[in-house]
Amino acid sequence: MADLMIVSGKTEEVIEDIENIELVFRGGIGYSSKALPEHVKGLVR
């Protein structure tokens, strides 16, 4: 569960832009969406 997600695009006009996640913040730590899969490898299915 994220505290905050930074999304690129115009989600109010193009709902598919919700998938353009740039950064995810949890517990005050920012995670790159490109690096996130490596951080959670083996933790989620």
PDBQT receptor file of N, H, CA, C and O in Angstrom, charges set to zero:
ATOM      1  N   MET A   1       0.836  -1.175   0.000  1.00  0.00    +0.000 N 
ATOM      2  CA  MET A   1       0.000   0.000   0.000  1.00  0.00    +0.000 C 
ATOM      3  C   MET A   1       0.882   1.240   0.000  1.00  0.00    +0.000 C 
ATOM      4  O   MET A   1       1.790   1.369   0.822  1.00  0.00    +0.000 OA
ATOM      5  N   ALA A   2       0.615   2.127  -0.905  1.00  0.00    +0.000 N 
ATOM      6  H   ALA A   2      -0.122   2.022  -1.573  1.00  0.00    +0.000 HD
ATOM      7  CA  ALA A   2       1.393   3.352  -1.031  1.00  0.00    +0.000 C 
ATOM      8  C   ALA A   2       0.762   4.479  -0.237  1.00  0.00    +0.000 C 
ATOM      9  O   ALA A   2      -0.457   4.535  -0.074  1.00  0.00    +0.000 OA
ATOM     10  N   ASP A   3       1.613   5.386   0.262  1.00  0.00    +0.000 N 
ATOM     11  H   ASP A   3       2.603   5.340   0.130  1.00  0.00    +0.000 HD
ATOM     12  CA  ASP A   3       1.120   6.607   0.887  1.00  0.00    +0.000 C 
ATOM     13  C   ASP A   3       0.813   7.647  -0.178  1.00  0.00    +0.000 C 
ATOM     14  O   ASP A   3      -0.121   8.438  -0.040  1.00  0.00    +0.000 OA
ATOM     15  N   LEU A   4       1.616   7.637  -1.251  1.00  0.00    +0.000 N 
ATOM     16  H   LEU A   4       2.374   6.995  -1.363  1.00  0.00    +0.000 HD
ATOM     17  CA  LEU A   4       1.464   8.606  -2.328  1.00  0.00    +0.000 C 
ATOM     18  C   LEU A   4       2.064   8.033  -3.597  1.00  0.00    +0.000 C 
ATOM     19  O   LEU A   4       3.121   7.402  -3.561  1.00  0.00    +0.000 OA
ATOM     20  N   MET A   5       1.388   8.252  -4.727  1.00  0.00    +0.000 N 
ATOM     21  H   MET A   5       0.530   8.764  -4.756  1.00  0.00    +0.000 HD
ATOM     22  CA  MET A   5       1.923   7.847  -6.035  1.00  0.00    +0.000 C 
ATOM     23  C   MET A   5       1.963   9.078  -6.924  1.00  0.00    +0.000 C 
ATOM     24  O   MET A   5       1.009   9.855  -6.967  1.00  0.00    +0.000 OA
ATOM     25  N   ILE A   6       3.073   9.252  -7.634  1.00  0.00    +0.000 N 
ATOM     26  H   ILE A   6       3.848   8.621  -7.599  1.00  0.00    +0.000 HD
ATOM     27  CA  ILE A   6       3.201  10.328  -8.609  1.00  0.00    +0.000 C 
ATOM     28  C   ILE A   6       2.952   9.717  -9.979  1.00  0.00    +0.000 C 
ATOM     29  O   ILE A   6       3.652   8.795 -10.397  1.00  0.00    +0.000 OA
ATOM     30  N   VAL A   7       1.938  10.243 -10.679  1.00  0.00    +0.000 N 
ATOM     31  H   VAL A   7       1.369  10.992 -10.340  1.00  0.00    +0.000 HD
ATOM     32  CA  VAL A   7       1.519   9.692 -11.965  1.00  0.00    +0.000 C 
ATOM     33  C   VAL A   7       1.771  10.725 -13.058  1.00  0.00    +0.000 C 
ATOM     34  O   VAL A   7       1.499  11.912 -12.877  1.00  0.00    +0.000 OA
ATOM     35  N   SER A   8       2.290  10.266 -14.188  1.00  0.00    +0.000 N 
ATOM     36  H   SER A   8       2.510   9.302 -14.335  1.00  0.00    +0.000 HD
ATOM     37  CA  SER A   8       2.523  11.124 -15.345  1.00  0.00    +0.000 C 
ATOM     38  C   SER A   8       1.325  11.049 -16.282  1.00  0.00    +0.000 C 
ATOM     39  O   SER A   8       0.857   9.959 -16.609  1.00  0.00    +0.000 OA
ATOM     40  N   GLY A   9       0.834  12.197 -16.711  1.00  0.00    +0.000 N 
ATOM     41  H   GLY A   9       1.215  13.082 -16.446  1.00  0.00    +0.000 HD
ATOM     42  CA  GLY A   9      -0.281  12.212 -17.650  1.00  0.00    +0.000 C 
ATOM     43  C   GLY A   9      -1.433  13.052 -17.139  1.00  0.00    +0.000 C 
ATOM     44  O   GLY A   9      -1.308  13.791 -16.162  1.00  0.00    +0.000 OA
ATOM     45  N   LYS A  10      -2.552  12.921 -17.819  1.00  0.00    +0.000 N 
ATOM     46  H   LYS A  10      -2.654  12.321 -18.612  1.00  0.00    +0.000 HD
ATOM     47  CA  LYS A  10      -3.763  13.672 -17.470  1.00  0.00    +0.000 C 
ATOM     48  C   LYS A  10      -4.864  12.678 -17.134  1.00  0.00    +0.000 C 
ATOM     49  O   LYS A  10      -5.745  12.409 -17.952  1.00  0.00    +0.000 OA
ATOM     50  N   THR A  11      -4.805  12.138 -15.926  1.00  0.00    +0.000 N 
ATOM     51  H   THR A  11      -4.090  12.357 -15.262  1.00  0.00    +0.000 HD
ATOM     52  CA  THR A  11      -5.754  11.092 -15.539  1.00  0.00    +0.000 C 
ATOM     53  C   THR A  11      -7.195  11.573 -15.542  1.00  0.00    +0.000 C 
ATOM     54  O   THR A  11      -8.115  10.769 -15.692  1.00  0.00    +0.000 OA
ATOM     55  N   GLU A  12      -7.404  12.883 -15.379  1.00  0.00    +0.000 N 
ATOM     56  H   GLU A  12      -6.657  13.536 -15.257  1.00  0.00    +0.000 HD
ATOM     57  CA  GLU A  12      -8.776  13.393 -15.409  1.00  0.00    +0.000 C 
ATOM     58  C   GLU A  12      -9.368  13.366 -16.808  1.00  0.00    +0.000 C 
ATOM     59  O   GLU A  12     -10.585  13.446 -16.976  1.00  0.00    +0.000 OA
ATOM     60  N   GLU A  13      -8.493  13.252 -17.827  1.00  0.00    +0.000 N 
ATOM     61  H   GLU A  13      -7.505  13.187 -17.691  1.00  0.00    +0.000 HD
ATOM     62  CA  GLU A  13      -8.954  13.195 -19.218  1.00  0.00    +0.000 C 
ATOM     63  C   GLU A  13      -8.759  11.813 -19.845  1.00  0.00    +0.000 C 
ATOM     64  O   GLU A  13      -9.583  11.357 -20.637  1.00  0.00    +0.000 OA
ATOM     65  N   VAL A  14      -7.662  11.156 -19.480  1.00  0.00    +0.000 N 
ATOM     66  H   VAL A  14      -6.992  11.526 -18.836  1.00  0.00    +0.000 HD
ATOM     67  CA  VAL A  14      -7.324   9.841 -20.049  1.00  0.00    +0.000 C 
ATOM     68  C   VAL A  14      -7.080   8.878 -18.887  1.00  0.00    +0.000 C 
ATOM     69  O   VAL A  14      -5.979   8.843 -18.337  1.00  0.00    +0.000 OA
ATOM     70  N   ILE A  15      -8.091   8.098 -18.508  1.00  0.00    +0.000 N 
ATOM     71  H   ILE A  15      -8.985   8.126 -18.955  1.00  0.00    +0.000 HD
ATOM     72  CA  ILE A  15      -7.994   7.229 -17.331  1.00  0.00    +0.000 C 
ATOM     73  C   ILE A  15      -6.850   6.223 -17.443  1.00  0.00    +0.000 C 
ATOM     74  O   ILE A  15      -6.307   5.799 -16.422  1.00  0.00    +0.000 OA
ATOM     75  N   GLU A  16      -6.475   5.838 -18.656  1.00  0.00    +0.000 N 
ATOM     76  H   GLU A  16      -6.915   6.183 -19.485  1.00  0.00    +0.000 HD
ATOM     77  CA  GLU A  16      -5.387   4.883 -18.830  1.00  0.00    +0.000 C 
ATOM     78  C   GLU A  16      -4.052   5.435 -18.333  1.00  0.00    +0.000 C 
ATOM     79  O   GLU A  16      -3.133   4.667 -18.050  1.00  0.00    +0.000 OA
ATOM     80  N   ASP A  17      -3.938   6.758 -18.226  1.00  0.00    +0.000 N 
ATOM     81  H   ASP A  17      -4.685   7.382 -18.456  1.00  0.00    +0.000 HD
ATOM     82  CA  ASP A  17      -2.699   7.364 -17.725  1.00  0.00    +0.000 C 
ATOM     83  C   ASP A  17      -2.407   6.993 -16.278  1.00  0.00    +0.000 C 
ATOM     84  O   ASP A  17      -1.293   7.208 -15.802  1.00  0.00    +0.000 OA
ATOM     85  N   ILE A  18      -3.393   6.437 -15.568  1.00  0.00    +0.000 N 
ATOM     86  H   ILE A  18      -4.298   6.262 -15.954  1.00  0.00    +0.000 HD
ATOM     87  CA  ILE A  18      -3.178   6.011 -14.181  1.00  0.00    +0.000 C 
ATOM     88  C   ILE A  18      -2.082   4.943 -14.108  1.00  0.00    +0.000 C 
ATOM     89  O   ILE A  18      -1.499   4.729 -13.045  1.00  0.00    +0.000 OA
ATOM     90  N   GLU A  19      -1.803   4.282 -15.213  1.00  0.00    +0.000 N 
ATOM     91  H   GLU A  19      -2.277   4.456 -16.076  1.00  0.00    +0.000 HD
ATOM     92  CA  GLU A  19      -0.769   3.252 -15.257  1.00  0.00    +0.000 C 
ATOM     93  C   GLU A  19       0.631   3.836 -15.436  1.00  0.00    +0.000 C 
ATOM     94  O   GLU A  19       1.612   3.095 -15.378  1.00  0.00    +0.000 OA
ATOM     95  N   ASN A  20       0.746   5.152 -15.654  1.00  0.00    +0.000 N 
ATOM     96  H   ASN A  20      -0.050   5.754 -15.701  1.00  0.00    +0.000 HD
ATOM     97  CA  ASN A  20       2.043   5.804 -15.855  1.00  0.00    +0.000 C 
ATOM     98  C   ASN A  20       2.617   6.265 -14.518  1.00  0.00    +0.000 C 
ATOM     99  O   ASN A  20       2.777   7.463 -14.285  1.00  0.00    +0.000 OA
ATOM    100  N   ILE A  21       2.919   5.327 -13.661  1.00  0.00    +0.000 N 
ATOM    101  H   ILE A  21       2.789   4.354 -13.850  1.00  0.00    +0.000 HD
ATOM    102  CA  ILE A  21       3.408   5.634 -12.316  1.00  0.00    +0.000 C 
ATOM    103  C   ILE A  21       4.894   5.975 -12.389  1.00  0.00    +0.000 C 
ATOM    104  O   ILE A  21       5.698   5.190 -12.890  1.00  0.00    +0.000 OA
ATOM    105  N   GLU A  22       5.244   7.150 -11.884  1.00  0.00    +0.000 N 
ATOM    106  H   GLU A  22       4.590   7.787 -11.477  1.00  0.00    +0.000 HD
ATOM    107  CA  GLU A  22       6.635   7.609 -11.880  1.00  0.00    +0.000 C 
ATOM    108  C   GLU A  22       7.328   7.263 -10.569  1.00  0.00    +0.000 C 
ATOM    109  O   GLU A  22       8.421   6.697 -10.573  1.00  0.00    +0.000 OA
ATOM    110  N   LEU A  23       6.697   7.601  -9.448  1.00  0.00    +0.000 N 
ATOM    111  H   LEU A  23       5.810   8.061  -9.445  1.00  0.00    +0.000 HD
ATOM    112  CA  LEU A  23       7.266   7.357  -8.119  1.00  0.00    +0.000 C 
ATOM    113  C   LEU A  23       6.182   6.851  -7.177  1.00  0.00    +0.000 C 
ATOM    114  O   LEU A  23       5.008   7.198  -7.309  1.00  0.00    +0.000 OA
ATOM    115  N   VAL A  24       6.601   6.023  -6.224  1.00  0.00    +0.000 N 
ATOM    116  H   VAL A  24       7.554   5.740  -6.117  1.00  0.00    +0.000 HD
ATOM    117  CA  VAL A  24       5.709   5.523  -5.179  1.00  0.00    +0.000 C 
ATOM    118  C   VAL A  24       6.374   5.857  -3.851  1.00  0.00    +0.000 C 
ATOM    119  O   VAL A  24       7.551   5.557  -3.650  1.00  0.00    +0.000 OA
ATOM    120  N   PHE A  25       5.618   6.481  -2.936  1.00  0.00    +0.000 N 
ATOM    121  H   PHE A  25       4.662   6.724  -3.099  1.00  0.00    +0.000 HD
ATOM    122  CA  PHE A  25       6.135   6.792  -1.610  1.00  0.00    +0.000 C 
ATOM    123  C   PHE A  25       5.422   5.945  -0.575  1.00  0.00    +0.000 C 
ATOM    124  O   PHE A  25       4.195   5.843  -0.564  1.00  0.00    +0.000 OA
ATOM    125  N   ARG A  26       6.219   5.338   0.296  1.00  0.00    +0.000 N 
ATOM    126  H   ARG A  26       7.215   5.421   0.288  1.00  0.00    +0.000 HD
ATOM    127  CA  ARG A  26       5.657   4.560   1.409  1.00  0.00    +0.000 C 
ATOM    128  C   ARG A  26       6.561   4.767   2.606  1.00  0.00    +0.000 C 
ATOM    129  O   ARG A  26       7.772   4.560   2.524  1.00  0.00    +0.000 OA
ATOM    130  N   GLY A  27       5.980   5.171   3.701  1.00  0.00    +0.000 N 
ATOM    131  H   GLY A  27       4.997   5.340   3.767  1.00  0.00    +0.000 HD
ATOM    132  CA  GLY A  27       6.757   5.396   4.917  1.00  0.00    +0.000 C 
ATOM    133  C   GLY A  27       7.819   6.467   4.752  1.00  0.00    +0.000 C 
ATOM    134  O   GLY A  27       8.874   6.406   5.383  1.00  0.00    +0.000 OA
ATOM    135  N   GLY A  28       7.543   7.445   3.906  1.00  0.00    +0.000 N 
ATOM    136  H   GLY A  28       6.685   7.495   3.393  1.00  0.00    +0.000 HD
ATOM    137  CA  GLY A  28       8.484   8.537   3.697  1.00  0.00    +0.000 C 
ATOM    138  C   GLY A  28       9.633   8.220   2.758  1.00  0.00    +0.000 C 
ATOM    139  O   GLY A  28      10.528   9.047   2.579  1.00  0.00    +0.000 OA
ATOM    140  N   ILE A  29       9.627   7.047   2.159  1.00  0.00    +0.000 N 
ATOM    141  H   ILE A  29       8.901   6.376   2.304  1.00  0.00    +0.000 HD
ATOM    142  CA  ILE A  29      10.682   6.641   1.230  1.00  0.00    +0.000 C 
ATOM    143  C   ILE A  29      10.109   6.579  -0.169  1.00  0.00    +0.000 C 
ATOM    144  O   ILE A  29       9.057   5.981  -0.392  1.00  0.00    +0.000 OA
ATOM    145  N   GLY A  30      10.808   7.204  -1.121  1.00  0.00    +0.000 N 
ATOM    146  H   GLY A  30      11.663   7.690  -0.940  1.00  0.00    +0.000 HD
ATOM    147  CA  GLY A  30      10.381   7.189  -2.508  1.00  0.00    +0.000 C 
ATOM    148  C   GLY A  30      11.006   6.033  -3.268  1.00  0.00    +0.000 C 
ATOM    149  O   GLY A  30      12.195   5.753  -3.115  1.00  0.00    +0.000 OA
ATOM    150  N   TYR A  31      10.216   5.371  -4.077  1.00  0.00    +0.000 N 
ATOM    151  H   TYR A  31       9.250   5.599  -4.201  1.00  0.00    +0.000 HD
ATOM    152  CA  TYR A  31      10.685   4.249  -4.889  1.00  0.00    +0.000 C 
ATOM    153  C   TYR A  31      10.395   4.540  -6.352  1.00  0.00    +0.000 C 
ATOM    154  O   TYR A  31       9.291   4.960  -6.699  1.00  0.00    +0.000 OA
ATOM    155  N   SER A  32      11.369   4.321  -7.196  1.00  0.00    +0.000 N 
ATOM    156  H   SER A  32      12.266   3.979  -6.914  1.00  0.00    +0.000 HD
ATOM    157  CA  SER A  32      11.195   4.473  -8.634  1.00  0.00    +0.000 C 
ATOM    158  C   SER A  32      10.314   3.340  -9.140  1.00  0.00    +0.000 C 
ATOM    159  O   SER A  32      10.508   2.184  -8.764  1.00  0.00    +0.000 OA
ATOM    160  N   SER A  33       9.346   3.666  -9.992  1.00  0.00    +0.000 N 
ATOM    161  H   SER A  33       9.188   4.605 -10.297  1.00  0.00    +0.000 HD
ATOM    162  CA  SER A  33       8.469   2.615 -10.512  1.00  0.00    +0.000 C 
ATOM    163  C   SER A  33       9.242   1.620 -11.372  1.00  0.00    +0.000 C 
ATOM    164  O   SER A  33       8.834   0.466 -11.501  1.00  0.00    +0.000 OA
ATOM    165  N   LYS A  34      10.348   2.055 -11.955  1.00  0.00    +0.000 N 
ATOM    166  H   LYS A  34      10.679   2.993 -11.850  1.00  0.00    +0.000 HD
ATOM    167  CA  LYS A  34      11.160   1.146 -12.769  1.00  0.00    +0.000 C 
ATOM    168  C   LYS A  34      11.952   0.172 -11.899  1.00  0.00    +0.000 C 
ATOM    169  O   LYS A  34      12.188  -0.967 -12.301  1.00  0.00    +0.000 OA
ATOM    170  N   ALA A  35      12.362   0.616 -10.712  1.00  0.00    +0.000 N 
ATOM    171  H   ALA A  35      12.170   1.542 -10.386  1.00  0.00    +0.000 HD
ATOM    172  CA  ALA A  35      13.142  -0.228  -9.814  1.00  0.00    +0.000 C 
ATOM    173  C   ALA A  35      12.269  -1.019  -8.839  1.00  0.00    +0.000 C 
ATOM    174  O   ALA A  35      12.743  -1.978  -8.229  1.00  0.00    +0.000 OA
ATOM    175  N   LEU A  36      11.015  -0.634  -8.688  1.00  0.00    +0.000 N 
ATOM    176  H   LEU A  36      10.631   0.145  -9.183  1.00  0.00    +0.000 HD
ATOM    177  CA  LEU A  36      10.135  -1.252  -7.703  1.00  0.00    +0.000 C 
ATOM    178  C   LEU A  36       9.993  -2.767  -7.851  1.00  0.00    +0.000 C 
ATOM    179  O   LEU A  36      10.012  -3.465  -6.837  1.00  0.00    +0.000 OA
ATOM    180  N   PRO A  37       9.850  -3.312  -9.067  1.00  0.00    +0.000 N 
ATOM    181  CA  PRO A  37       9.718  -4.776  -9.170  1.00  0.00    +0.000 C 
ATOM    182  C   PRO A  37      10.886  -5.528  -8.533  1.00  0.00    +0.000 C 
ATOM    183  O   PRO A  37      10.683  -6.607  -7.977  1.00  0.00    +0.000 OA
ATOM    184  N   GLU A  38      12.099  -4.986  -8.600  1.00  0.00    +0.000 N 
ATOM    185  H   GLU A  38      12.263  -4.109  -9.052  1.00  0.00    +0.000 HD
ATOM    186  CA  GLU A  38      13.238  -5.639  -7.967  1.00  0.00    +0.000 C 
ATOM    187  C   GLU A  38      13.138  -5.584  -6.442  1.00  0.00    +0.000 C 
ATOM    188  O   GLU A  38      13.564  -6.516  -5.761  1.00  0.00    +0.000 OA
ATOM    189  N   HIS A  39      12.577  -4.494  -5.900  1.00  0.00    +0.000 N 
ATOM    190  H   HIS A  39      12.231  -3.736  -6.454  1.00  0.00    +0.000 HD
ATOM    191  CA  HIS A  39      12.446  -4.335  -4.451  1.00  0.00    +0.000 C 
ATOM    192  C   HIS A  39      11.440  -5.323  -3.863  1.00  0.00    +0.000 C 
ATOM    193  O   HIS A  39      11.588  -5.731  -2.712  1.00  0.00    +0.000 OA
ATOM    194  N   VAL A  40      10.434  -5.709  -4.619  1.00  0.00    +0.000 N 
ATOM    195  H   VAL A  40      10.314  -5.377  -5.555  1.00  0.00    +0.000 HD
ATOM    196  CA  VAL A  40       9.382  -6.577  -4.106  1.00  0.00    +0.000 C 
ATOM    197  C   VAL A  40       9.480  -8.017  -4.613  1.00  0.00    +0.000 C 
ATOM    198  O   VAL A  40       8.615  -8.844  -4.323  1.00  0.00    +0.000 OA
ATOM    199  N   LYS A  41      10.517  -8.302  -5.357  1.00  0.00    +0.000 N 
ATOM    200  H   LYS A  41      11.220  -7.631  -5.592  1.00  0.00    +0.000 HD
ATOM    201  CA  LYS A  41      10.692  -9.662  -5.900  1.00  0.00    +0.000 C 
ATOM    202  C   LYS A  41      10.684 -10.684  -4.773  1.00  0.00    +0.000 C 
ATOM    203  O   LYS A  41      11.446 -10.567  -3.814  1.00  0.00    +0.000 OA
ATOM    204  N   GLY A  42       9.834 -11.667  -4.891  1.00  0.00    +0.000 N 
ATOM    205  H   GLY A  42       9.215 -11.762  -5.670  1.00  0.00    +0.000 HD
ATOM    206  CA  GLY A  42       9.718 -12.717  -3.884  1.00  0.00    +0.000 C 
ATOM    207  C   GLY A  42       8.780 -12.368  -2.737  1.00  0.00    +0.000 C 
ATOM    208  O   GLY A  42       8.442 -13.235  -1.931  1.00  0.00    +0.000 OA
ATOM    209  N   LEU A  43       8.350 -11.093  -2.652  1.00  0.00    +0.000 N 
ATOM    210  H   LEU A  43       8.625 -10.389  -3.306  1.00  0.00    +0.000 HD
ATOM    211  CA  LEU A  43       7.467 -10.678  -1.564  1.00  0.00    +0.000 C 
ATOM    212  C   LEU A  43       5.990 -10.707  -1.972  1.00  0.00    +0.000 C 
ATOM    213  O   LEU A  43       5.110 -10.867  -1.126  1.00  0.00    +0.000 OA
ATOM    214  N   VAL A  44       5.731 -10.553  -3.255  1.00  0.00    +0.000 N 
ATOM    215  H   VAL A  44       6.446 -10.423  -3.942  1.00  0.00    +0.000 HD
ATOM    216  CA  VAL A  44       4.365 -10.559  -3.745  1.00  0.00    +0.000 C 
ATOM    217  C   VAL A  44       4.242 -11.570  -4.880  1.00  0.00    +0.000 C 
ATOM    218  O   VAL A  44       5.224 -11.935  -5.526  1.00  0.00    +0.000 OA
ATOM    219  N   ARG A  45       3.018 -12.004  -5.098  1.00  0.00    +0.000 N 
ATOM    220  H   ARG A  45       2.220 -11.707  -4.573  1.00  0.00    +0.000 HD
ATOM    221  CA  ARG A  45       2.792 -12.984  -6.168  1.00  0.00    +0.000 C 
ATOM    222  C   ARG A  45       1.942 -12.383  -7.247  1.00  0.00    +0.000 C 
ATOM    223  O   ARG A  45       1.639 -13.050  -8.237  1.00  0.00    +0.000 OA
TER     224      ARG A  45
